[in-house]
Amino acid sequence: MRILFCNYEYPPLGGGGGVVMQWLAEQLAKRRHEVTVLTSQAFDLATESVENNVNVIRTPVFFRRRKQVANLPSMAAYLPMGIYRGLRLGSTQRFDVINTHFVVPSGPVGHALSRFLGAPNVLTAHGGDLFDPSKGSSPHRHAWLRTPIHWLLSSADTVVGQSRDTVEHIEDIYDVHRPIDLVPLGIKRPPRRISASRAMFGLPEDAFVIVTVGRMVPRKSTPDLVRVLKTCNKQARSLDIHLAIVGDGPQLQDVQQTAMEMGVADKVHCLGELSEAQKFAVLGVADVFASASQHEGFGLVFLEAMAAGLPVVCYDRGGQTDFLDDGATGHVVPLNDRDRMVRAILDLRHDKLRNRIGRNNQELVESYYIDRCAERYEEIFASAMHSQRQH
């Protein structure tokens, strides 16, 4: 198949949604499909490149200041620039199917190119593009945005949701009632052998280490984890509990300020953005993975923690509830119940329980690797192409 992916963000820009689409594109290219990605260009990124057999076309946008976080002017610029660049691509090559990731802001680009180029549009909703409780600008809060999103979801040839949570939001908030393919996201298999020590990351050998991974943006509520850390240390005085944070973003200063105010600055380790190998090295030397995120469309980082053999502690809002089970994979606690989160983390200080859950998580995650995800997308693409030929 000749596949065109449309996604405003593609690594190194953006977060988990772009990363998993990169893995999907590379996996499909490995399976001998011809894969092109139409995305946005910022900073010193090349406008055209071939990355792991994927043709990456970056169209310039304006005013983007951070790799991790988008802004409205740059997203708005992607619409006309993406359509223009996509039409130029379509004048020299044929695409069998278009896979548009994120209804906002990529949706109009994929829809327009589908109609102009005559290829079916498979629209993948990632969750955060439709519902983000931490943002006043979240589309679910504004009727003037809900209406065009309803139209885009209704007009696509096929719609894919990554979790039951996302599918429910499509139906309940955007009033779209149509068949929706549920395809869980997939992660790459972690490196088989990683030689790592806590000293590499400034972590004490005898500490109980909580790790979290993600962009430091309001939705992730990373400062709340610092407050949880403070209470954990207060209640379990026999333990020296530390928090390792992998990631960067606009809330970094808030995290550091909270750590100072809570008197735990020496126990909070902000490690910044790390390579995949380094990230799994940190996961490999930690004891528990925790997240205070207010909502996840799916939650790739939870799967990565499970693959590393860690129990997971998080809140109960988002797509991660599809595969996390309280007591079996760690603990899933009510949203923003900080006391319950503290108890959940301290419950996992016992080695036997932690090891048993870790082994269980490594078995469960076998169903969530990117090769399984790619197989399912192949089927969906073939079905969309067949349906178009029938009509």
N, C-alpha and C positions, 0 to 999 in steps of 0.2 A: 504493500500500500504506500501511496504518497501522502504523508500526513503533515498537515500544517497546524502547529500549536500556536494559539494566541494567548499570551499572558503578559500583562503589564510588567510584572516583576519576574526576573530570572537571575539566579545566582551570578555574581555576589550581591545583587540587590534583593531586598525583601527578607521574608522569613520562611516558615515551614512550607507554605503552599507552593512557593517557587522552587524550593529544594526538592520536594517530592515530585513535582512536574519534571524537573531536570532528571531525576532518577528514572521516571517513567519514559521520558523521551530517549534516554540512553539505552534503557532496556529494550525498547522497541527497535532502536537502530541496531542493536546487537542481534535482534531477531530478523535482520535483513530487510526491514522497512526503510523507506527513504523519509527521513524526518527533518523538518524545518521548524524552527521556533521564531516567531515574530514577537519581539519584546521591546523594552525601552532602553535607551542609551543615556548614560550619565557619567560624569567624571571622565576618566581616561579610558573607558571601556571601548574596545574596537567596535566599529559599526557592523562588520561582518567577520565571522570566524567559524572554524570547524572545531567543535569540542566533543571528543569521544564519539566521532562519526555523526554528530548532530550539527546541522547547519544553523547557526545562530545569527539572526538578523536583528540588529538593534536600531530602532528609530529614535532620533533625538527628541528629548523632552526638556522642559525648562524648570529652573528653580529648585531642583532636588538638592537638598543639603546633606542628607544622611543616607548611607547605604541601607540601614536597617528600616527606615521609616519613610513612607511616601507623604506627599502633601497634595492638596487639591489642585494647584496650578499644574503640577507635573502630570497628575492623572488626567486632567482635562486635555492637556496637550497630546496625550497618547491617542485620543480618539481620532482626530483628523490625520495626524501623522501616521498612525498605525494603518488606517484605511488606505491612505495614499501609498504607503510602502507595500502593503499587501496587494493592491491592485497592480503595482509594477511587477511584483513577483509573479502574479497570476498571468501576466501578459507573456511571460517567457517559459512558464512551466505549469503543468496541470496538477491539481491536488484532488485526491479521491475523497478526502474527509478533512474537516476542520474540527479541532478540539479546543474549545475556548474555556480557559480556566479563570474563575472569578466572574460572577455576573457584573460586579462593579469593581474596577472600571472597564474590564476587557470585553464585557458582553456586547456592546454596540459594534465593536470592531469585528468580532467573530460573526455577528449576525449580518453585517453589511457585506463582508467578504464572501460569506456563504451564498448570499443572493446574487452578487455580481459574478462570482466565479462558478456557480452551479454545483457546489459541493455541499453535502449535508453538514449541518452544524451540531456537534455534540457539546452541550453546554454543561460544564462541571462547576457546581456550587461548592465552595469550600467551607461555608458556614460564617466565618468572620466577615465576609463580604455582604452578608444579609443581616447579621445580628451581632452587635458588639455592645454589651451593656455599659462599657466604660466610656463610650464616646457619645457626645451629644449629636454628632454628625452621622451616627449610625443610620442607615437607610430605613430601618424598621420604625424609626421615630417620626418620619416625614412622609406625608401622603404624596407630595409631589415627586418623591423618589419611589415610593411603593408602586405607583401606577406604571411607570416605564419598566420597572423590574418585573412586575406581573406580566407585562407584554413580552418582554424578552424570554422569560421562562415558558410562556405559553407558545411562543413562536418557534422556539428551537426544535430541530428535528428529534433530538433526544436530550433528556436531562439526566444528569448523574448527580447523586448526593453521596457524600462520603460517610454519613452517619445517620442514624434514626433522628437525632436531634436536628440535623440540617433539613431532612425531609419534612419533619413536623413544622419547622419554621416556614418552609416553602408553602405548605398547605394552609397553615393557620394564620400566618401574618400576611402572606402575599396572595392568598385565596386562589392558588393554582392547584387544580385537581386533575392530574393526568398521571399516566404511568411514569415512575421515576426509578431508574436503576440505582440500587444501593451498592456501591463499590468501596469497601474500606481502603484507605490509603495503605501503602506498603513502605517498608524501610529497607535500606541496603543491609546485607549481612555484615555484622561488625567484623573488624579484623580478627583473624584467628589467634594470633599471638601478639600481645602487647606487653612489653616490659615496662613497668611503671612502679613508682614508689610515691608515697605521700610527700616525701621531701621535695620531689620535683615541683610540687604545687604549694609548698610552704605549709603543709598540713602536719600536725603532730602525729606521731606514730600511734600513740595510745588514746587518741581522741575518738569520740563517736561522731562520724562525719555525715551530715545531711548534704545532699547535692541537689541543685536545681539547674535547669538549662532553659534558656529562652531569651528573647529580646526584652530589654528593660523598658517596657511600655506600660501605661496604666492598666491595661487589661490583665497583665500578668501579676500585678500587685506584689511585686518582689519585696517592697518595704514591710509588708505584713509578715513575710517569712522571717525577717529580722526580729520582729516583735515575738513571733512564735519561738525563735531561738532563745531569746531572753528568758521567756517563761520556762522553757524546757530546762535550761541550766539552773534556774531557781528551784524547780521542783525535783530535779535529780542531781543533787549536789555531789553524789559519788561519781558522776560522769562529767567529763570535759567535752562539751558538745560544740562542734564547729559547723559553719555553713559555707560551702563552696558554691559560687555562682558563676556559671559559664554563660557568657553573652554580654552584649553591650546595648546601649540605647539611651534615650533622653532621660530616663529615670535613674541613671547611675548616681548622680549627685544626691538624689533623694534617699537612695539606699545607703550611701555612705553617711549622710547626715543622720538618718535614723539609727544606724549602728553606733554613731558617736553618742547620740542622745540616750540610747538604751544601755550604754556602757559595755557594749560587746564588739567594739571595733576590732579588737585583737582576735576575735573569733569569726569574723566575716571575711572571706577571701574572694575578692572580685577578680576573676581570672581573665575576663575579656573574651573576645572571639577566639576560638581554638579550631584547629584542623579536626577532621573526623577522627583521626587516630588519637589526637590529644584529648578530644572529648570523651572517647571511650576509655582512655587511660584514667581520666578523672572518675568516670562512672565505676571503673574497675577497682578503685581504692576507697570508694565511699561505702557507707553502710545502708543508707536509705535515700530514695529519691522523693522529694516533696515539691509540691507546687501550690501556690495560693491563687492561681489564675481564676478570674471571675467567669470565664467561659472559654471553651475550646471547640472549634468546629470539628476537630477529630482528636488531635493530641499525639503527634508523632513522637515527641520526646518521651512520652510514657512508654511507648513500644521500645524505644532505644534503651531506656532504663531496664525494662523487662528482659531485653536481649542480653544485657550485661549482668543479669541475675540479681537485680535489686527489687525489693518490695517498693510499692508506690503508695504515697499518701497524697490525696488531693481532694478538692471539693467535688460536689455531685452535679455540677452544671456543665453540660457539653457532650460532645461526641465520644469522649473517653469512657462514658458509662456503657457503651456498647461492648467493651472488652474488659473493663475493670470490674472486679467483684469484691465487695467488702469482705474481708477476712480471708479471701483466697489469693488475691493479688497484692494485698496490703490493706489499706483502709481508704474508703470513700466516705467523706464526712459532709454534713450539711453545709451549704454555702456560708462562708464567713463565720462559722462556729470555731473560733480560734481555740477555745478550751478543748473542744473535741479533737482538734488537730494536734494539740500538744499531747493529749492522752494517747492518740493514735501513734505518734512518733515514739513516745516513750515505751509503748507496748512492744515495739520492735527492737528494743535494746537487747533482747534475749537472743543469743546466737542460734539456738536450735530453731526457733520460730522463723527467724530471718532467713536462715539457710533453706528451710523447707519451702517457704514462699518463693524464694529466689529460683529454686529448681523448677517449681510449678510454672513460674513466669516464663522461663526459657522454653518450656514445652509449649505453652500457649502461643507464644509469639511466632512459632513456626508457620502459622496460618497468615501472617501479616508481613511477609517479605515481598519485595517489589516484583519479583518474577510472577507471583500469583496475581498481583494487581495488573500487570501488563497483559497477562493471558485474558483477564476479564475485559480489559479495554479493547483487545483485538476482536473479541466476540461482538462487543457493542459497535465498534466501527464497521465491521462486516455487515451487521444487521442494518445499520443506518444506510449504508451504501446499497444494500439489497432493496430496502424499502423505497429509496429514491428511484431506483431503476424500475420498480413495479409501478410507480406513479408517472 
